[in-house]
Structures are given as C-alpha cells and as structure tokens.
C-alpha cells in the first residue's frame, strides 16, 4: 500500500501536551497515512512518553536527534517520509476530528499546496478562528503571487 500522507511532528520539551497532540492525530489516522515524530533533543519526559507509544501503531515512527531546532527536526522527518504529500503539526497543537477525511478529498486534486485555517485557543479558554478561504493552488508560484498581492507587497501596475 502506498503512503498517501506523511504527518511530521517535531517535538521539544512538550511532555505536557504530547498525549493530546498525538491522540488527536492517531485517533483518526488512516492506514495509508503515516505519523513521524522527531524529538529534537528534549530534556524533559518527552522521549519517555514517546517510547510508551512504540509498537502500538503500525503507521507511527519516531526518532530522536540532537537539538537542531524545529526546522532541523522537520527536515529529519522529511528525510524519513514515504508519503506522496507532507503536512506538519506542532507538538502543542491538535487537529480537529474529521481533518484527514476532509483533506483526503483535496489530496485527490493533486495540487502543490493546500492551506488550512486554525483555531487559536488561549490559556484563559478564549479562542479565535484564523480562517482562510478554501483554495487549492496548482503550484507554488500561484500561491506566492496570491499571497504577495493580498499583502500589498507589490502593485498590479
């Protein structure tokens, strides 16, 4: 079976959030998707918590590396990825129920870039939606053009 999507989560000292994050992904991860967790040299109990997941899911892999920062950890995950498509989730984030089912429809369009909105939840319990209009970009250049124009970094004339 070909891997459709690789979900990469870089972790660093996120023991407190890890179960909620991984639970939100693993609870709905289809068999043809994979989850790659890259620990970036955590000094808390993150690695022990990750070890407790070892062997429980066929499509979960994790690796520990020296501290290189989130970008370095993401790059390590990219080197391991088998999926045709890639997505990143931060270790202190969760994905909504139904995300993979909904995103699978978009993946069939075979575009280069998909962008999703987020709900930001504050420590006091308040939240705000950061939404984006549904849009599929056929290639990165189309996204860059659209982004630059919307940010008024260049003019049309």
mmCIF file of the C-alpha atoms, coordinates in Angstrom:
data_MODEL
# 
_entry.id   MODEL 
# 
loop_
_atom_site.group_PDB 
_atom_site.id 
_atom_site.type_symbol 
_atom_site.label_atom_id 
_atom_site.label_alt_id 
_atom_site.label_comp_id 
_atom_site.label_asym_id 
_atom_site.label_entity_id 
_atom_site.label_seq_id 
_atom_site.pdbx_PDB_ins_code 
_atom_site.Cartn_x 
_atom_site.Cartn_y 
_atom_site.Cartn_z 
_atom_site.occupancy 
_atom_site.B_iso_or_equiv 
_atom_site.pdbx_formal_charge 
_atom_site.auth_seq_id 
_atom_site.auth_comp_id 
_atom_site.auth_asym_id 
_atom_site.auth_atom_id 
_atom_site.pdbx_PDB_model_num 
ATOM 1   C CA . UNK A 1 1   ? 0.000   0.000  0.000   1.00 0.00 ? 1   UNK A CA 1 
ATOM 2   C CA . UNK A 1 2   ? 1.359   3.417  -0.984  1.00 0.00 ? 2   UNK A CA 1 
ATOM 3   C CA . UNK A 1 3   ? 1.571   6.056  1.727   1.00 0.00 ? 3   UNK A CA 1 
ATOM 4   C CA . UNK A 1 4   ? -0.672  8.973  0.820   1.00 0.00 ? 4   UNK A CA 1 
ATOM 5   C CA . UNK A 1 5   ? 0.274   11.466 3.545   1.00 0.00 ? 5   UNK A CA 1 
ATOM 6   C CA . UNK A 1 6   ? 3.163   11.813 5.981   1.00 0.00 ? 6   UNK A CA 1 
ATOM 7   C CA . UNK A 1 7   ? 2.322   13.800 9.116   1.00 0.00 ? 7   UNK A CA 1 
ATOM 8   C CA . UNK A 1 8   ? 5.506   15.139 10.715  1.00 0.00 ? 8   UNK A CA 1 
ATOM 9   C CA . UNK A 1 9   ? 5.541   16.372 14.307  1.00 0.00 ? 9   UNK A CA 1 
ATOM 10  C CA . UNK A 1 10  ? 8.768   17.882 15.663  1.00 0.00 ? 10  UNK A CA 1 
ATOM 11  C CA . UNK A 1 11  ? 8.904   17.675 19.456  1.00 0.00 ? 11  UNK A CA 1 
ATOM 12  C CA . UNK A 1 12  ? 10.975  19.527 22.011  1.00 0.00 ? 12  UNK A CA 1 
ATOM 13  C CA . UNK A 1 13  ? 10.187  19.518 25.735  1.00 0.00 ? 13  UNK A CA 1 
ATOM 14  C CA . UNK A 1 14  ? 6.466   19.038 25.142  1.00 0.00 ? 14  UNK A CA 1 
ATOM 15  C CA . UNK A 1 15  ? 5.723   16.251 27.598  1.00 0.00 ? 15  UNK A CA 1 
ATOM 16  C CA . UNK A 1 16  ? 2.693   18.168 28.917  1.00 0.00 ? 16  UNK A CA 1 
ATOM 17  C CA . UNK A 1 17  ? 0.998   18.457 25.502  1.00 0.00 ? 17  UNK A CA 1 
ATOM 18  C CA . UNK A 1 18  ? 2.151   15.293 23.774  1.00 0.00 ? 18  UNK A CA 1 
ATOM 19  C CA . UNK A 1 19  ? -0.679  12.889 24.629  1.00 0.00 ? 19  UNK A CA 1 
ATOM 20  C CA . UNK A 1 20  ? -3.328  15.364 23.487  1.00 0.00 ? 20  UNK A CA 1 
ATOM 21  C CA . UNK A 1 21  ? -1.467  16.137 20.261  1.00 0.00 ? 21  UNK A CA 1 
ATOM 22  C CA . UNK A 1 22  ? -0.700  12.529 19.349  1.00 0.00 ? 22  UNK A CA 1 
ATOM 23  C CA . UNK A 1 23  ? -4.179  11.428 20.369  1.00 0.00 ? 23  UNK A CA 1 
ATOM 24  C CA . UNK A 1 24  ? -5.762  13.924 18.004  1.00 0.00 ? 24  UNK A CA 1 
ATOM 25  C CA . UNK A 1 25  ? -3.706  12.519 15.127  1.00 0.00 ? 25  UNK A CA 1 
ATOM 26  C CA . UNK A 1 26  ? -3.594  8.799  15.930  1.00 0.00 ? 26  UNK A CA 1 
ATOM 27  C CA . UNK A 1 27  ? -7.306  8.659  16.745  1.00 0.00 ? 27  UNK A CA 1 
ATOM 28  C CA . UNK A 1 28  ? -8.163  9.333  13.112  1.00 0.00 ? 28  UNK A CA 1 
ATOM 29  C CA . UNK A 1 29  ? -5.010  8.414  11.168  1.00 0.00 ? 29  UNK A CA 1 
ATOM 30  C CA . UNK A 1 30  ? -5.940  6.228  8.167   1.00 0.00 ? 30  UNK A CA 1 
ATOM 31  C CA . UNK A 1 31  ? -3.864  3.114  7.498   1.00 0.00 ? 31  UNK A CA 1 
ATOM 32  C CA . UNK A 1 32  ? -2.370  4.641  4.333   1.00 0.00 ? 32  UNK A CA 1 
ATOM 33  C CA . UNK A 1 33  ? -1.107  7.720  6.221   1.00 0.00 ? 33  UNK A CA 1 
ATOM 34  C CA . UNK A 1 34  ? 1.979   7.767  8.436   1.00 0.00 ? 34  UNK A CA 1 
ATOM 35  C CA . UNK A 1 35  ? 2.930   9.739  11.518  1.00 0.00 ? 35  UNK A CA 1 
ATOM 36  C CA . UNK A 1 36  ? 6.582   10.630 12.017  1.00 0.00 ? 36  UNK A CA 1 
ATOM 37  C CA . UNK A 1 37  ? 7.556   12.171 15.344  1.00 0.00 ? 37  UNK A CA 1 
ATOM 38  C CA . UNK A 1 38  ? 11.046  13.667 15.549  1.00 0.00 ? 38  UNK A CA 1 
ATOM 39  C CA . UNK A 1 39  ? 12.280  14.537 19.012  1.00 0.00 ? 39  UNK A CA 1 
ATOM 40  C CA . UNK A 1 40  ? 14.712  17.432 18.857  1.00 0.00 ? 40  UNK A CA 1 
ATOM 41  C CA . UNK A 1 41  ? 16.836  16.700 21.925  1.00 0.00 ? 41  UNK A CA 1 
ATOM 42  C CA . UNK A 1 42  ? 14.191  17.091 24.629  1.00 0.00 ? 42  UNK A CA 1 
ATOM 43  C CA . UNK A 1 43  ? 15.428  17.308 28.214  1.00 0.00 ? 43  UNK A CA 1 
ATOM 44  C CA . UNK A 1 44  ? 12.067  16.635 29.918  1.00 0.00 ? 44  UNK A CA 1 
ATOM 45  C CA . UNK A 1 45  ? 9.989   13.420 29.794  1.00 0.00 ? 45  UNK A CA 1 
ATOM 46  C CA . UNK A 1 46  ? 9.033   13.764 26.122  1.00 0.00 ? 46  UNK A CA 1 
ATOM 47  C CA . UNK A 1 47  ? 11.191  10.848 24.945  1.00 0.00 ? 47  UNK A CA 1 
ATOM 48  C CA . UNK A 1 48  ? 9.838   8.527  27.665  1.00 0.00 ? 48  UNK A CA 1 
ATOM 49  C CA . UNK A 1 49  ? 6.305   9.457  26.701  1.00 0.00 ? 49  UNK A CA 1 
ATOM 50  C CA . UNK A 1 50  ? 7.088   8.795  23.027  1.00 0.00 ? 50  UNK A CA 1 
ATOM 51  C CA . UNK A 1 51  ? 8.555   5.414  23.957  1.00 0.00 ? 51  UNK A CA 1 
ATOM 52  C CA . UNK A 1 52  ? 5.216   4.453  25.510  1.00 0.00 ? 52  UNK A CA 1 
ATOM 53  C CA . UNK A 1 53  ? 3.664   4.641  22.014  1.00 0.00 ? 53  UNK A CA 1 
ATOM 54  C CA . UNK A 1 54  ? 6.311   2.363  20.485  1.00 0.00 ? 54  UNK A CA 1 
ATOM 55  C CA . UNK A 1 55  ? 4.847   -0.712 18.796  1.00 0.00 ? 55  UNK A CA 1 
ATOM 56  C CA . UNK A 1 56  ? 1.204   0.277  19.346  1.00 0.00 ? 56  UNK A CA 1 
ATOM 57  C CA . UNK A 1 57  ? 0.622   1.737  15.870  1.00 0.00 ? 57  UNK A CA 1 
ATOM 58  C CA . UNK A 1 58  ? 1.888   0.323  12.592  1.00 0.00 ? 58  UNK A CA 1 
ATOM 59  C CA . UNK A 1 59  ? 1.991   3.722  10.924  1.00 0.00 ? 59  UNK A CA 1 
ATOM 60  C CA . UNK A 1 60  ? 3.846   5.579  13.703  1.00 0.00 ? 60  UNK A CA 1 
ATOM 61  C CA . UNK A 1 61  ? 7.604   6.067  13.664  1.00 0.00 ? 61  UNK A CA 1 
ATOM 62  C CA . UNK A 1 62  ? 9.711   8.243  15.893  1.00 0.00 ? 62  UNK A CA 1 
ATOM 63  C CA . UNK A 1 63  ? 13.332  9.178  16.054  1.00 0.00 ? 63  UNK A CA 1 
ATOM 64  C CA . UNK A 1 64  ? 15.454  11.165 18.487  1.00 0.00 ? 64  UNK A CA 1 
ATOM 65  C CA . UNK A 1 65  ? 18.138  13.549 17.307  1.00 0.00 ? 65  UNK A CA 1 
ATOM 66  C CA . UNK A 1 66  ? 20.351  16.216 18.750  1.00 0.00 ? 66  UNK A CA 1 
ATOM 67  C CA . UNK A 1 67  ? 18.838  19.658 19.225  1.00 0.00 ? 67  UNK A CA 1 
ATOM 68  C CA . UNK A 1 68  ? 18.769  21.422 15.843  1.00 0.00 ? 68  UNK A CA 1 
ATOM 69  C CA . UNK A 1 69  ? 15.594  23.465 16.202  1.00 0.00 ? 69  UNK A CA 1 
ATOM 70  C CA . UNK A 1 70  ? 12.147  22.892 14.730  1.00 0.00 ? 70  UNK A CA 1 
ATOM 71  C CA . UNK A 1 71  ? 13.338  23.296 11.134  1.00 0.00 ? 71  UNK A CA 1 
ATOM 72  C CA . UNK A 1 72  ? 16.095  20.733 11.636  1.00 0.00 ? 72  UNK A CA 1 
ATOM 73  C CA . UNK A 1 73  ? 13.616  18.293 13.168  1.00 0.00 ? 73  UNK A CA 1 
ATOM 74  C CA . UNK A 1 74  ? 11.180  18.857 10.285  1.00 0.00 ? 74  UNK A CA 1 
ATOM 75  C CA . UNK A 1 75  ? 13.969  18.195 7.786   1.00 0.00 ? 75  UNK A CA 1 
ATOM 76  C CA . UNK A 1 76  ? 14.795  14.929 9.569   1.00 0.00 ? 76  UNK A CA 1 
ATOM 77  C CA . UNK A 1 77  ? 11.125  13.983 9.269   1.00 0.00 ? 77  UNK A CA 1 
ATOM 78  C CA . UNK A 1 78  ? 11.143  14.868 5.576   1.00 0.00 ? 78  UNK A CA 1 
ATOM 79  C CA . UNK A 1 79  ? 14.104  12.520 5.040   1.00 0.00 ? 79  UNK A CA 1 
ATOM 80  C CA . UNK A 1 80  ? 12.093  9.692  6.659   1.00 0.00 ? 80  UNK A CA 1 
ATOM 81  C CA . UNK A 1 81  ? 8.783   10.450 4.935   1.00 0.00 ? 81  UNK A CA 1 
ATOM 82  C CA . UNK A 1 82  ? 7.287   7.967  2.487   1.00 0.00 ? 82  UNK A CA 1 
ATOM 83  C CA . UNK A 1 83  ? 4.102   9.895  1.730   1.00 0.00 ? 83  UNK A CA 1 
ATOM 84  C CA . UNK A 1 84  ? 3.219   11.467 -1.577  1.00 0.00 ? 84  UNK A CA 1 
ATOM 85  C CA . UNK A 1 85  ? 2.078   14.510 0.439   1.00 0.00 ? 85  UNK A CA 1 
ATOM 86  C CA . UNK A 1 86  ? 3.508   16.059 3.621   1.00 0.00 ? 86  UNK A CA 1 
ATOM 87  C CA . UNK A 1 87  ? 1.929   18.009 6.469   1.00 0.00 ? 87  UNK A CA 1 
ATOM 88  C CA . UNK A 1 88  ? 3.369   19.384 9.691   1.00 0.00 ? 88  UNK A CA 1 
ATOM 89  C CA . UNK A 1 89  ? 1.727   19.605 13.097  1.00 0.00 ? 89  UNK A CA 1 
ATOM 90  C CA . UNK A 1 90  ? 3.367   21.327 16.059  1.00 0.00 ? 90  UNK A CA 1 
ATOM 91  C CA . UNK A 1 91  ? 3.642   19.280 19.263  1.00 0.00 ? 91  UNK A CA 1 
ATOM 92  C CA . UNK A 1 92  ? 1.445   21.705 21.199  1.00 0.00 ? 92  UNK A CA 1 
ATOM 93  C CA . UNK A 1 93  ? -1.326  21.611 18.581  1.00 0.00 ? 93  UNK A CA 1 
ATOM 94  C CA . UNK A 1 94  ? -4.240  19.270 17.907  1.00 0.00 ? 94  UNK A CA 1 
ATOM 95  C CA . UNK A 1 95  ? -6.130  18.538 14.743  1.00 0.00 ? 95  UNK A CA 1 
ATOM 96  C CA . UNK A 1 96  ? -9.904  18.529 14.600  1.00 0.00 ? 96  UNK A CA 1 
ATOM 97  C CA . UNK A 1 97  ? -11.908 15.344 14.213  1.00 0.00 ? 97  UNK A CA 1 
ATOM 98  C CA . UNK A 1 98  ? -12.544 14.673 10.552  1.00 0.00 ? 98  UNK A CA 1 
ATOM 99  C CA . UNK A 1 99  ? -9.486  16.553 9.313   1.00 0.00 ? 99  UNK A CA 1 
ATOM 100 C CA . UNK A 1 100 ? -7.976  13.600 7.465   1.00 0.00 ? 100 UNK A CA 1 
ATOM 101 C CA . UNK A 1 101 ? -11.285 12.585 5.902   1.00 0.00 ? 101 UNK A CA 1 
ATOM 102 C CA . UNK A 1 102 ? -11.825 16.118 4.631   1.00 0.00 ? 102 UNK A CA 1 
ATOM 103 C CA . UNK A 1 103 ? -8.256  16.657 3.487   1.00 0.00 ? 103 UNK A CA 1 
ATOM 104 C CA . UNK A 1 104 ? -8.226  13.364 1.557   1.00 0.00 ? 104 UNK A CA 1 
ATOM 105 C CA . UNK A 1 105 ? -10.701 14.925 -0.884  1.00 0.00 ? 105 UNK A CA 1 
ATOM 106 C CA . UNK A 1 106 ? -8.295  17.791 -1.527  1.00 0.00 ? 106 UNK A CA 1 
ATOM 107 C CA . UNK A 1 107 ? -5.313  15.492 -1.968  1.00 0.00 ? 107 UNK A CA 1 
ATOM 108 C CA . UNK A 1 108 ? -7.050  13.943 -4.951  1.00 0.00 ? 108 UNK A CA 1 
ATOM 109 C CA . UNK A 1 109 ? -6.795  17.295 -6.764  1.00 0.00 ? 109 UNK A CA 1 
ATOM 110 C CA . UNK A 1 110 ? -3.006  16.761 -6.861  1.00 0.00 ? 110 UNK A CA 1 
ATOM 111 C CA . UNK A 1 111 ? -2.166  20.421 -6.319  1.00 0.00 ? 111 UNK A CA 1 
ATOM 112 C CA . UNK A 1 112 ? 1.178   21.558 -4.912  1.00 0.00 ? 112 UNK A CA 1 
ATOM 113 C CA . UNK A 1 113 ? -0.106  23.387 -1.840  1.00 0.00 ? 113 UNK A CA 1 
ATOM 114 C CA . UNK A 1 114 ? -3.083  23.248 0.498   1.00 0.00 ? 114 UNK A CA 1 
ATOM 115 C CA . UNK A 1 115 ? -3.594  25.776 3.301   1.00 0.00 ? 115 UNK A CA 1 
ATOM 116 C CA . UNK A 1 116 ? -5.950  25.289 6.238   1.00 0.00 ? 116 UNK A CA 1 
ATOM 117 C CA . UNK A 1 117 ? -7.230  27.683 8.872   1.00 0.00 ? 117 UNK A CA 1 
ATOM 118 C CA . UNK A 1 118 ? -6.616  27.260 12.583  1.00 0.00 ? 118 UNK A CA 1 
ATOM 119 C CA . UNK A 1 119 ? -8.425  27.878 15.826  1.00 0.00 ? 119 UNK A CA 1 
ATOM 120 C CA . UNK A 1 120 ? -6.178  29.537 18.355  1.00 0.00 ? 120 UNK A CA 1 
ATOM 121 C CA . UNK A 1 121 ? -7.105  28.668 21.944  1.00 0.00 ? 121 UNK A CA 1 
ATOM 122 C CA . UNK A 1 122 ? -5.670  30.865 24.658  1.00 0.00 ? 122 UNK A CA 1 
ATOM 123 C CA . UNK A 1 123 ? -4.680  29.784 28.154  1.00 0.00 ? 123 UNK A CA 1 
ATOM 124 C CA . UNK A 1 124 ? -7.747  31.583 29.571  1.00 0.00 ? 124 UNK A CA 1 
ATOM 125 C CA . UNK A 1 125 ? -10.034 29.398 27.421  1.00 0.00 ? 125 UNK A CA 1 
ATOM 126 C CA . UNK A 1 126 ? -10.935 32.058 24.869  1.00 0.00 ? 126 UNK A CA 1 
ATOM 127 C CA . UNK A 1 127 ? -10.436 31.200 21.224  1.00 0.00 ? 127 UNK A CA 1 
ATOM 128 C CA . UNK A 1 128 ? -10.386 32.848 17.831  1.00 0.00 ? 128 UNK A CA 1 
ATOM 129 C CA . UNK A 1 129 ? -10.641 31.360 14.367  1.00 0.00 ? 129 UNK A CA 1 
ATOM 130 C CA . UNK A 1 130 ? -7.929  32.166 11.872  1.00 0.00 ? 130 UNK A CA 1 
ATOM 131 C CA . UNK A 1 131 ? -9.657  31.081 8.722   1.00 0.00 ? 131 UNK A CA 1 
ATOM 132 C CA . UNK A 1 132 ? -8.574  31.090 5.162   1.00 0.00 ? 132 UNK A CA 1 
ATOM 133 C CA . UNK A 1 133 ? -10.857 30.818 2.197   1.00 0.00 ? 133 UNK A CA 1 
ATOM 134 C CA . UNK A 1 134 ? -10.852 27.368 0.686   1.00 0.00 ? 134 UNK A CA 1 
ATOM 135 C CA . UNK A 1 135 ? -8.419  27.499 -2.147  1.00 0.00 ? 135 UNK A CA 1 
ATOM 136 C CA . UNK A 1 136 ? -6.232  24.991 -3.879  1.00 0.00 ? 136 UNK A CA 1 
ATOM 137 C CA . UNK A 1 137 ? -3.069  26.247 -5.508  1.00 0.00 ? 137 UNK A CA 1 
ATOM 138 C CA . UNK A 1 138 ? -1.966  24.357 -8.589  1.00 0.00 ? 138 UNK A CA 1 
ATOM 139 C CA . UNK A 1 139 ? 1.634   25.329 -7.944  1.00 0.00 ? 139 UNK A CA 1 
ATOM 140 C CA . UNK A 1 140 ? 3.756   27.300 -5.507  1.00 0.00 ? 140 UNK A CA 1 
ATOM 141 C CA . UNK A 1 141 ? 4.050   30.270 -7.871  1.00 0.00 ? 141 UNK A CA 1 
ATOM 142 C CA . UNK A 1 142 ? 0.281   30.740 -7.872  1.00 0.00 ? 142 UNK A CA 1 
ATOM 143 C CA . UNK A 1 143 ? 0.302   30.801 -4.065  1.00 0.00 ? 143 UNK A CA 1 
ATOM 144 C CA . UNK A 1 144 ? 3.205   33.261 -3.944  1.00 0.00 ? 144 UNK A CA 1 
ATOM 145 C CA . UNK A 1 145 ? 1.503   35.590 -6.427  1.00 0.00 ? 145 UNK A CA 1 
ATOM 146 C CA . UNK A 1 146 ? -1.763  35.489 -4.489  1.00 0.00 ? 146 UNK A CA 1 
ATOM 147 C CA . UNK A 1 147 ? -0.040  35.980 -1.124  1.00 0.00 ? 147 UNK A CA 1 
ATOM 148 C CA . UNK A 1 148 ? 2.084   38.885 -2.287  1.00 0.00 ? 148 UNK A CA 1 
ATOM 149 C CA . UNK A 1 149 ? -0.872  40.660 -3.899  1.00 0.00 ? 149 UNK A CA 1 
ATOM 150 C CA . UNK A 1 150 ? -3.019  40.245 -0.782  1.00 0.00 ? 150 UNK A CA 1 
ATOM 151 C CA . UNK A 1 151 ? -0.248  41.569 1.404   1.00 0.00 ? 151 UNK A CA 1 
ATOM 152 C CA . UNK A 1 152 ? 0.141   44.601 -0.889  1.00 0.00 ? 152 UNK A CA 1 
ATOM 153 C CA . UNK A 1 153 ? 3.845   43.980 -1.212  1.00 0.00 ? 153 UNK A CA 1 
ATOM 154 C CA . UNK A 1 154 ? 3.643   44.691 -4.913  1.00 0.00 ? 154 UNK A CA 1 
ATOM 155 C CA . UNK A 1 155 ? 1.115   46.542 -7.022  1.00 0.00 ? 155 UNK A CA 1 
ATOM 156 C CA . UNK A 1 156 ? -0.685  45.399 -10.128 1.00 0.00 ? 156 UNK A CA 1 
ATOM 157 C CA . UNK A 1 157 ? 0.589   48.317 -12.132 1.00 0.00 ? 157 UNK A CA 1 
# 
